[in-house]
């Protein structure tokens, strides 16, 4: 990526085309959840970090599945990909900090 600057559009493209990017993005957002949110698999704080209320339970489950050493496939891969596209801006901010 030119100038090490990840754009929202580039992140979105990679989430759509690359399973590794998708899975790493899910885990990156999971780690942005607060400890109490991770424990409950829910969103309690409106801090602009991590998953939104509608996605927290499912994507937390998926993140823990990935962290257990397993990869996504089939319907779970497609469902997670569909949910993650809305987080491309947040993921671009994370990528550009690091």
N, C-alpha and C positions, 0 to 999 in steps of 0.2 A: 504494500500500500504506500503510495507516495506520501512523503513527509510523515510517515507513521501516524497518519490521521485517518481513523476509521469513521466512515460516515454511516448514518442510519441506513441509507440505501445499500451500502456494501454489506453491512451486518445482515440486513434482511435477505439479500441475495444468498449469502453464505448459509443462513439458517434454512433456506429453501433447498439448497443444493448439497449441503455437506452435513452428514449425520454427526460427525465429530464436533463441528461448530455448534450444532443444535444441542447436543448433550452437554458440552462445556458451558454453553449459555444457560441452560437450566440449572446446572450446579452453581454457576456464578450468582444467579439471582437467588437461589436457595440460601447461599451464604450471606446475602444481603438482608435476609429476614432476621428479625430480632430473636433472641434465645427463646422467649415465650412463644413467638410465632412458630418457630421450628418445632417446639415441643407439642404444640396443639395442632399443627398443620393448618393454621388459620392466619388471617391478617387482623391485627388489632390496632396498628398504628398507621396513620396516614402520613408517611414520611417520604413517599416517592421512591422507596427502595424495596426491591424484592417483588413478590407476586401481589396482584390485586386480590380483593376478597373473592371474586368469582373463580379464580384459578388456584388459590393457595392450597386447598386440600389436594387436588389432583396433581399439580406440579410438584408439591412437596413429596408426595408419594413417589412420583417419577424420579425426582432428584435422589431420594434415598435408594431407589432401585438401581440407579446408575452408580451411585457411590458404593453399592455392594459388589460392584464389578461386572454388572450385567449391562447389555446394550438394548436399546429399544428396537422393536420390530413391529411389523403389521399395523394394526389399528392404533396401537399406542404411539408408534412413531408418527403417524399422520395426525393424530389428535394433538400430540405435544407440539408438532410443527405448527399447526394451525393456531394454537394458543400463544406460542412464543413470538410470532411475527409482530405482535403489538408491543413487545418489549425491545424492539431493535434500537430505539433511541436510548433507553437506559443502558443497554449492552454496549452501545457506542461510547457512552460516557465512561463506563467501566473500562473498556479496552483502551481508551485514550489516556487514562490515568496511569496505566500500568506499564 
